[in-house]
Amino acid sequence: MMTFAKELLDVSGRTRELITAMPGDTIVSAAKTIRDNHIGCMVVIGDDKRVVGIISERDIVVRVTAEVNDPSKTLVGDVMTTPVVSCAPTTPLDDVRELMRQYHIRHVAVLEDGMPVGIVSSREIFARRLADDQQVRNLTVFSLARLAEMRDTDTGAHLERVREYACILADQLRLQDKYAGLIDDSFINLLYVTSPLHDIGKVSIPDAVLLKPGRLTEVEYDVMKTHASAGAEALGEALAEFPNADFLQMAKDIAGCHHERIDGLGYPFGMRGDEIPLSARIFALVDVYDALVTKRVYKEAFTPITAKNIIIEGSGTQFDSDVVDAFLACEEDFLETYRSHSRPATVVKPAPALVFAAVGGGQ
């Protein structure tokens, strides 16, 4: 069944009240409007009420970070994205997604008779497609992952966060030309469905190790590391029974390889570089990021800035440098996802030993 841009606008409620900015508004007031209304961006209209640009929270954050002058004096017109790529309310979402891919953008203005009626974002398109696609299978997979996670009470909303991080990161990565043919909507859909199974192998870890309220010994850590190969083996057996189930292949890749490193020093197989499946290279960063910014029994939460710096330091050794570049481009979306799925955590300055534990895999 074909889905159109207007249907996505109906879901978001933007057809009832379109929130806009003007070029002469300050970015401070625009940021407040965006956050107060829980939206990611706004269309910018001129005196004739026609669209002249799009301003997003990310645009504002990037500008404020680099701004040497008082940001309260910076205007929306100085920051907004132009020219505006637009579509009609009756444009199929597949065509809207193609516009985003062609122009390397994440928002498309929706115009009717030349006037703005809303914005469609790539995240909204994915959310709609994920809601329409394989709901029963997705629920089953997630329920299985949740059963495994219930043994480890220290991870909180980990599953919810990491699958959203993974999709955000993959969506950004595919804007790089070398990944345009590797990452499509189907890939991102599978990533969302299968990433919660990354630690399914932990069902094989003894409670004395998995639930230990503190740092693991070297021997215990070796036991904990076997969860990756155990997960890959279990999912591999399922894949052998159902060889055409592409979601099982990705689930196996992520479960078995998300602790591998680009430099070959990871586990369990010692893969290096492109030997590591792309889905696992993406998820490796996602998993470490969430471990860094959340409180665990063996560490306090690190600040997002500290987490970013640790990931940057691991670029080209622990992490795929392309994946790190994509992360840096969409970090604000990670923060937004973390805020929406987390309770406030105590943040402390990390000790070197804790940094090693988190980046090296910890628990």
Order of alpha helices (4+ residues) and beta strands (2+ residues): alpha-beta-alpha-beta-beta-alpha-alpha-beta-alpha-beta-beta-alpha-alpha-alpha-alpha-alpha-alpha-alpha-alpha-alpha-alpha-alpha-alpha
